[in-house]
């Protein structure tokens, strides 16, 4: 596919030898108002070197390039050169590229030979997989898919919270109030009830805290009884987590959690000591980061037990030694900003040159309509319940509207779960938001079901055209772009053209909502084209061209939805 900015910059470079094509390309703008052209080149910067008024420079450049076949017209407006690309050439090039590349349209090889690690989801063992986890889970899944589309080798890691003092509390609670058969029947909800009871009881029986600490110390030292209970909690939790991951279509390359690094931490505590970074403070060991404005980082407690920061140092070094990553991305809530700033600074002080290749991708928090969630107090909304309810609601809507679908269960799952994912990825990830059933299950407006419905509409048009006509439309050699120069067709093609650039920007900014917004734009633009144009016309060449654009739009929507972790139903 032609890079029009690049080609324009080469033409302008012939008129302005003082600037390289690369410099010119960085100056080329895409006007918001399409009446000002498809591309515009401002000439203010050239006034000093060329010693001419910018409008005169613009006039000269416009006269020098306007005869090129790439342009429909070129205008000088004040200090700008406004360029209108030949619609036929543009449409033909873009639609042909989408038809040829199919599922690969939008993908690039910019990351070839480089490994990117994406750590995401990372729920705590023996605690509920609740609606608060959906942000890390779907944002991380989408980021990993975007980086895969950019050509990187992507390693997807679920850094399970399977270590720490909370396991002392959980085992303590189980021994006091637990029953094995209850845990087997309903593991997470039962263990949550024990954990909640522990925090209620500790208010009047503070000695439980000491007991829990002792239990965790035994776990750290590998005492068989504690390890066996911990392993059981972990196995039961993973069964439940994997049920949710299967619903979301998510898998991982590694489930190495905090416990995996428990035997690797002494090396780094020793290294911190040898490098003179460790200080003693009231029996604990810390790294003082005050001069960097990052306070004091606790490395080991007074009882010698380690903390998150120690494990994250061990994990980062292990990943570098194992995968030699180009980037090590952590999709973790913004509440942990200080933690990530501290340990990346510590890695740097330890002399690891790749420390800044570790990237924290923060996101805003989810709260309930009646306040914040609290695992300790049992106030959570289970993610599996949200997904199941979304599927049930979708099924009801499909039945009410009498939608013709070959498999109502499959369609309800694709659309219902897609609605939840899309809701998460439709806004900038850093924004906090309040979880609302009504909003998640609202299928109107700029929503996942709207985009999926548009995809299904494209599929319906192609089915109605018949197999032979659809097959002909898929052949770039049969395309006659002169039938796709109307305003609605051209604006749709412009959005298709931008998709690869949008995917790259989403990767650069770790921001899936950029893709989400763009496929909404494509869906809206397609629906305008669908309403403005008669597609299944008598003229075979015109019909083939219009069906080719339908297929191109369908392909782009499907590829965009796939990057969000969503499916695209053929009937809806």
C-alpha positions in Angstrom: 0.0 0.0 0.0 1.3 3.4 -0.9 2.5 5.7 1.9 1.1 8.9 0.6 2.8 11.1 3.1 6.1 9.6 2.1 5.5 10.0 -1.6 4.3 13.7 -1.1 7.5 14.4 0.9 9.7 13.2 -1.9 7.9 15.5 -4.4 8.1 18.5 -2.1 11.8 17.8 -1.4 12.5 18.3 -5.1 11.1 21.9 -4.7 12.8 22.5 -1.4 16.3 21.0 -1.4 17.1 22.6 2.0 14.9 20.0 3.8 15.2 16.2 3.7 12.2 14.1 2.7 12.1 12.9 6.4 11.9 16.4 7.7 9.2 17.3 5.2 7.2 14.2 6.1 7.2 15.2 9.8 5.8 18.6 8.8 2.9 17.3 6.6 -0.5 17.7 8.3 -3.8 15.9 7.9 -6.5 18.7 8.0 -9.5 18.1 10.3 -11.6 19.8 7.7 -11.5 17.7 4.5 -12.3 20.8 2.5 -8.8 21.9 3.2 -7.4 18.8 1.4 -6.3 15.3 2.4 -2.8 16.6 3.3 -1.4 20.1 3.9 2.1 21.4 4.0 2.8 24.6 6.1 5.6 26.8 4.7 6.3 29.1 7.7 9.5 27.3 8.6 11.0 27.9 5.1 10.7 31.7 5.2 14.0 32.2 7.0 16.1 29.9 4.7 14.4 30.8 1.4 14.0 34.5 2.4 10.5 34.7 1.0 7.1 35.3 2.4 5.4 31.9 3.3 2.5 32.4 0.9 4.9 32.9 -2.0 6.8 29.7 -1.1 3.5 27.8 -0.9 2.5 29.2 -4.3 5.8 27.9 -5.8 5.6 24.5 -4.3 1.9 24.1 -5.4 2.8 25.0 -9.0 5.7 22.6 -8.9 3.8 19.5 -7.8 0.2 19.9 -9.0 0.6 18.1 -12.3 1.5 14.8 -10.6 -1.0 12.1 -11.3 -1.3 11.4 -7.5 -3.3 14.6 -7.1 -6.8 15.5 -8.0 -5.9 19.1 -7.3 -3.3 21.2 -5.4 -4.1 24.6 -3.9 -2.1 27.3 -2.2 -4.1 28.8 0.7 -2.1 31.5 2.5 1.1 29.8 3.8 -0.3 26.3 3.1 -0.1 23.9 0.2 -3.3 21.9 0.3 -3.3 18.6 -1.5 -6.2 16.5 -2.6 -5.3 13.0 -3.5 -6.8 11.5 -6.7 -9.8 9.6 -5.3 -9.5 6.8 -7.9 -5.9 6.2 -7.2 -6.3 6.3 -3.4 -9.4 4.1 -3.3 -7.9 1.5 -5.7 -4.7 1.3 -3.8 -6.2 1.0 -0.3 -9.1 -1.4 -1.1 -6.8 -3.6 -3.1 -4.3 -3.8 -0.2 -7.1 -4.7 2.3 -8.4 -7.5 -0.1 -4.9 -8.9 -0.6 -3.8 -8.8 3.0 -7.1 -10.0 4.6 -6.5 -11.0 8.2 -3.0 -9.5 8.0 -4.3 -6.0 7.1 -3.1 -3.6 9.7 -0.1 -5.7 10.8 3.5 -4.6 10.4 6.9 -6.0 11.0 8.3 -3.0 13.1 9.0 -5.3 16.0 10.6 -8.2 14.1 13.3 -10.0 16.1 12.3 -8.2 19.4 10.6 -9.8 22.4 8.0 -7.9 24.5 6.7 -9.3 27.8 3.3 -8.2 28.8 2.4 -9.0 32.5 -1.4 -8.7 33.0 -4.4 -9.9 35.0 -2.4 -11.4 38.0 -5.2 -12.1 40.4 -4.5 -13.2 44.0 -4.9 -16.9 44.7 -7.7 -17.8 47.1 -9.4 -14.4 46.5 -12.2 -13.6 44.1 -11.6 -12.9 40.5 -13.8 -9.8 40.6 -14.8 -6.9 38.3 -11.7 -4.9 39.5 -9.5 -7.5 37.7 -11.2 -7.0 34.4 -9.2 -3.8 33.6 -5.7 -5.4 33.9 -7.0 -8.5 32.2 -8.6 -7.0 29.0 -6.2 -4.0 28.7 -3.2 -6.4 29.0 -4.7 -8.9 26.6 -5.4 -6.2 24.0 -1.9 -4.6 24.4 -0.3 -8.1 23.9 -2.4 -8.6 20.7 -1.4 -5.1 19.4 2.3 -5.8 19.9 1.9 -9.2 18.2 0.3 -7.3 15.2 3.3 -5.0 15.2 5.6 -8.0 14.6 7.0 -8.5 18.1 7.5 -11.8 19.8 5.1 -11.5 22.7 5.4 -13.4 26.0 2.1 -13.2 28.0 2.7 -13.6 31.8 0.1 -14.0 34.5 2.1 -13.1 37.6 -0.2 -14.7 40.1 -0.4 -13.3 43.6 0.4 -16.6 45.3 2.8 -15.5 48.0 2.8 -13.2 51.0 1.3 -12.7 54.5 -2.3 -13.0 53.2 -1.6 -16.8 52.9 -0.8 -16.9 56.6 -4.2 -15.3 57.3 -6.0 -17.6 54.8 -4.5 -20.8 56.4 -5.1 -19.4 59.9 -8.8 -18.8 59.0 -9.2 -22.2 57.4 -7.8 -24.0 60.4 -10.1 -22.0 62.8 -13.4 -22.1 60.8 -12.9 -24.0 57.6 -14.3 -27.2 56.2 -12.7 -29.1 53.3 -16.0 -30.0 51.7 -17.1 -26.4 51.5 -13.9 -25.4 49.8 -14.2 -28.2 47.3 -17.8 -27.3 46.5 -17.2 -23.5 46.0 -13.5 -22.7 46.5 -13.2 -18.9 46.0 -16.4 -17.8 47.7 -15.7 -20.1 50.6 -12.1 -18.9 51.0 -13.3 -15.3 50.7 -15.8 -15.9 53.6 -12.9 -17.2 55.7 -10.7 -14.3 54.8 -13.5 -11.8 55.6 -14.1 -13.6 59.0 -10.4 -13.4 59.8 -10.5 -9.6 59.5 -13.7 -9.4 61.5 -12.2 -11.5 64.3 -8.8 -9.9 64.4 -10.5 -6.7 65.6 -11.3 -8.4 68.9 -8.6 -11.1 68.9 -5.4 -9.3 67.7 -3.4 -12.4 68.6 -4.7 -13.9 65.3 -2.3 -11.6 63.5 0.7 -13.1 65.3 -0.6 -16.6 64.5 -1.0 -15.7 60.8 2.6 -14.3 60.7 4.0 -17.5 62.2 2.1 -19.6 59.7 3.5 -17.5 56.8 7.0 -17.9 58.2 6.5 -21.7 58.2 5.3 -21.5 54.6 8.4 -19.5 53.6 10.6 -22.2 55.3 8.8 -25.0 53.4 6.9 -26.7 56.2 5.0 -29.5 54.6 1.5 -28.9 56.1 1.5 -25.2 55.2 2.9 -25.9 51.7 0.2 -28.5 51.1 -2.6 -26.2 52.1 -1.1 -23.3 50.0 -0.8 -25.6 47.0 -4.4 -26.8 47.4 -5.7 -23.2 47.5 -3.6 -22.3 44.4 -4.9 -25.3 42.4 -8.5 -24.7 43.3 -8.2 -21.0 42.5 -6.6 -21.6 39.1 -9.5 -23.9 38.1 -11.9 -21.0 38.8 -9.7 -18.4 37.1 -9.2 -20.5 34.0 -13.0 -20.8 33.6 -13.1 -17.0 33.3 -10.1 -16.8 31.0 -11.8 -19.4 28.7 -14.9 -17.2 28.5 -12.7 -14.2 27.6 -10.6 -16.2 25.1 -7.4 -15.4 27.0 -4.4 -17.6 27.5 -0.9 -17.2 28.9 2.6 -18.4 28.2 3.5 -18.4 31.9 1.7 -18.5 35.2 4.9 -17.9 37.2 3.7 -16.0 40.2 5.3 -14.5 43.3 6.1 -17.9 44.8 8.3 -18.8 41.8 10.8 -16.1 42.8 10.9 -17.0 46.5 14.2 -18.9 46.2 15.7 -16.2 43.9 15.4 -13.2 46.2 18.4 -13.8 48.6 20.7 -13.2 45.6 19.3 -9.7 45.2 19.2 -8.8 48.9 22.9 -9.7 49.0 23.6 -7.8 45.8 21.9 -4.6 47.2 24.0 -5.0 50.3 27.3 -5.5 48.3 26.5 -2.4 46.3 26.0 -0.3 49.4 22.4 0.4 48.7 20.9 -1.4 51.7 20.4 0.4 55.0 19.0 -0.8 58.3 16.0 0.9 59.7 14.3 -0.3 63.0 15.4 -3.9 62.2 14.1 -3.8 58.6 16.3 -3.2 55.5 15.5 -0.4 53.1 16.8 1.5 50.1 16.7 5.3 50.6 15.4 7.0 47.5 14.7 10.4 49.1 17.1 12.2 46.8 15.0 11.0 43.8 11.8 12.1 45.5 10.7 8.5 45.9 10.8 8.1 49.7 12.2 4.9 51.3 11.7 1.5 49.8 11.3 -1.4 52.2 13.2 -4.5 51.0 12.9 -6.9 54.0 10.8 -6.6 57.2 12.3 -6.8 60.7 11.5 -10.5 60.8 13.5 -11.1 57.5 10.5 -11.7 55.3 10.5 -10.2 51.8 8.1 -7.8 50.1 6.7 -7.2 46.6 9.6 -5.0 45.6 12.2 -7.7 46.3 10.2 -10.2 44.3 9.7 -7.8 41.4 13.5 -7.2 41.2 14.1 -10.9 41.1 11.3 -11.3 38.5 12.7 -8.6 36.2 16.2 -10.0 36.2 14.9 -13.5 35.6 12.9 -12.3 32.7 15.8 -10.4 31.2 18.1 -13.4 31.6 15.4 -15.8 30.2 13.8 -13.8 27.4 16.2 -10.9 26.7 13.2 -8.6 26.4 13.1 -5.4 24.4 10.3 -4.2 26.7 8.9 -5.6 29.9 5.4 -4.2 30.3 3.4 -4.3 33.5 -0.4 -3.6 33.2 -1.1 -2.7 36.9 -3.4 -0.2 38.5 -2.3 3.4 39.0 -2.4 2.9 42.8 1.0 1.1 42.3 2.7 4.1 40.6 5.1 4.7 43.5 6.0 1.0 43.8 7.0 0.8 40.1 8.9 4.1 40.2 10.9 2.8 43.3 11.9 -0.6 42.0 12.8 0.7 38.5 15.0 3.3 40.2 16.5 0.5 42.4 17.2 -1.6 39.3 19.0 1.4 37.8 21.0 2.0 40.9 22.0 -1.7 40.9 23.6 -1.1 37.5 21.0 -2.8 35.2 21.2 -0.8 32.0 17.9 -2.2 30.8 15.9 -0.9 33.9 14.0 1.7 31.8 12.9 -1.0 29.4 10.6 -2.0 32.2 7.3 -0.1 31.6 4.5 0.4 34.0 1.2 0.8 32.1 -1.2 2.2 34.8 -5.0 2.3 34.6 -7.8 3.9 36.6 -9.8 2.1 39.3 -13.2 0.5 39.3 -15.6 1.3 42.1 -19.1 0.2 42.8 -22.1 2.5 42.7 -22.3 2.3 46.5 -18.6 2.8 47.1 -15.2 1.1 46.7 -14.8 -2.6 46.6 -13.2 -4.4 49.5 -12.1 -8.1 49.5 -11.6 -7.9 53.3 -15.3 -7.0 53.8 -16.6 -9.3 51.1 -17.9 -6.4 49.0 -17.1 -7.5 45.5 -18.8 -8.3 42.1 -17.5 -11.5 40.7 -16.2 -11.2 37.1 -17.7 -14.5 36.1 -21.2 -13.3 37.3 -20.8 -10.2 35.1 -19.9 -12.2 32.0 -22.7 -14.7 32.6 -25.3 -12.0 33.1 -24.1 -10.2 30.0 -24.6 -13.4 28.0 -28.0 -14.0 29.4 -29.1 -10.4 28.7 -27.9 -10.7 25.1 -29.8 -13.9 24.6 -33.0 -12.2 25.8 -32.5 -9.4 23.3 -31.8 -11.8 20.5 -35.0 -13.7 21.3 -37.1 -10.6 21.6 -35.9 -9.2 18.3 -36.2 -12.6 16.5 -32.6 -12.3 15.2 -31.9 -15.0 12.6 -28.8 -16.8 13.9 -27.6 -20.3 13.4 -26.4 -20.7 17.0 -28.1 -18.4 19.5 -25.9 -19.6 22.4 -22.7 -18.8 20.4 -24.0 -15.4 19.2 -25.1 -14.5 22.7 -21.7 -15.3 24.1 -19.8 -13.4 21.4 -22.0 -10.3 21.8 -22.5 -10.4 25.5 -18.9 -10.9 26.5 -17.8 -8.5 23.7 -20.1 -5.8 25.2 -18.2 -6.1 28.5 -14.8 -6.0 26.9 -15.7 -3.1 24.6 -17.0 -1.1 27.6 -13.7 -1.5 29.3 -11.6 -0.5 26.3 -13.8 2.3 25.0 -12.3 5.0 27.3 -8.8 6.1 28.0 -7.4 3.4 30.4 -6.2 5.9 33.0 -9.7 7.1 33.8 -11.4 5.9 37.0 -15.0 4.7 36.5 -18.0 3.4 38.4 -19.1 -0.1 37.5 -22.8 0.0 36.4 -24.8 -2.9 35.2 -27.0 -0.6 33.1 -24.0 0.9 31.3 -22.2 -2.4 30.7 -25.4 -4.0 29.2 -26.5 -1.0 27.2 -26.4 -2.2 23.6 -27.1 1.2 22.0 -24.8 4.0 20.9 -21.0 3.5 20.4 -20.9 0.1 21.9 -19.4 -3.3 21.1 -22.7 -4.8 19.9 -23.1 -1.8 17.5 -19.7 -2.6 15.9 -20.4 -6.3 15.8 -23.8 -5.6 14.2 -22.1 -3.5 11.5 -19.8 -6.4 10.8 -22.8 -8.8 10.6 -24.5 -6.3 8.2 -21.4 -6.4 5.9 -21.6 -10.2 6.0 -25.3 -10.1 5.2 -24.7 -7.8 2.1 -22.1 -10.2 0.8 -24.4 -13.3 1.4 -27.3 -11.5 -0.4 -25.0 -10.8 -3.4 -24.4 -14.5 -3.8 -21.2 -16.6 -3.7 -20.1 -15.8 -7.2 -20.4 -12.0 -6.8 -18.7 -12.1 -3.4 -15.8 -14.1 -4.8 -15.4 -11.7 -7.7 -15.4 -8.7 -5.3 -12.6 -10.4 -3.3 -10.3 -10.3 -6.4 -8.3 -7.0 -6.5 -7.8 -7.4 -10.3 -11.6 -7.0 -10.8 -11.8 -3.7 -8.9 -12.8 -0.6 -10.8 -12.2 2.3 -8.3 -14.0 4.9 -10.4 -17.3 3.6 -8.8 -16.0 4.4 -5.3 -15.4 8.1 -5.5 -18.6 9.3 -3.8 -18.1 11.2 -0.5 -19.3 8.4 1.7 -17.2 5.7 0.0 -14.1 7.9 0.0 -14.4 8.8 3.7 -14.8 5.1 4.6 -11.6 4.3 2.6 -9.7 7.0 4.4 -10.5 5.3 7.7 -9.5 1.9 6.3 -6.2 3.5 5.2 -5.5 4.8 8.7 -5.9 1.5 10.5 -2.2 0.4 10.4 -1.1 3.8 11.7 -3.8 3.6 14.4 -2.5 0.2 15.6 1.0 1.5 15.7 -0.1 4.5 17.8 -2.0 2.3 20.1 1.2 0.3 20.7 3.4 3.3 21.2 0.9 4.7 23.8 -0.2 1.4 25.3 -3.7 2.5 24.7 -6.2 0.1 23.2 -9.0 2.7 23.3 -7.3 4.3 20.2 -8.2 1.1 18.2 -11.7 1.0 19.8 -12.5 4.5 18.8 -11.2 3.9 15.3 -13.3 0.8 14.6 -16.4 2.7 15.9 -15.5 5.4 13.3 -15.2 2.7 10.6 -18.5 1.2 11.6 -20.3 4.6 11.5 -18.7 5.4 8.2 -19.7 2.1 6.7 -23.3 2.6 7.8 -23.4 6.0 6.1 -22.1 4.4 2.9 -24.7 1.6 3.3 -27.5 4.1 3.6 -26.2 6.5 0.9 -25.4 4.0 -1.8 -27.4 1.3 -3.6 -24.8 -1.6 -3.4 -26.4 -4.5 -5.3 -26.9 -2.6 -8.6 -27.5 -4.0 -12.1 -24.1 -2.8 -13.5 -21.7 -5.7 -12.7 -18.5 -3.5 -12.5 -20.2 -1.1 -10.1 -21.6 -3.8 -8.0 -18.2 -5.6 -7.8 -16.5 -2.4 -6.7 -19.1 -1.6 -4.0 -19.0 -5.2 -2.7 -15.2 -5.0 -2.6 -15.5 -2.0 -0.3 -18.0 -3.9 1.8 -15.6 -6.8 2.1 -12.7 -4.4 2.9 -14.8 -2.7 5.7 -15.8 -6.1 7.1 -12.1 -7.2 7.1 -10.9 -4.0 8.9 -13.7 -4.3 11.6 -12.9 -8.0 12.2 -9.2 -7.2 12.5 -9.8 -4.3 14.9 -12.2 -6.4 17.1 -9.6 -9.2 17.2 -7.0 -6.7 18.6 -9.5 -6.0 21.5 -10.0 -9.7 22.2 -13.5 -9.7 20.7 -15.2 -12.0 18.2 -17.1 -11.0 15.1 -20.4 -12.8 14.5 -21.4 -13.4 10.9 -25.1 -13.2 11.7 -26.7 -10.9 14.3 
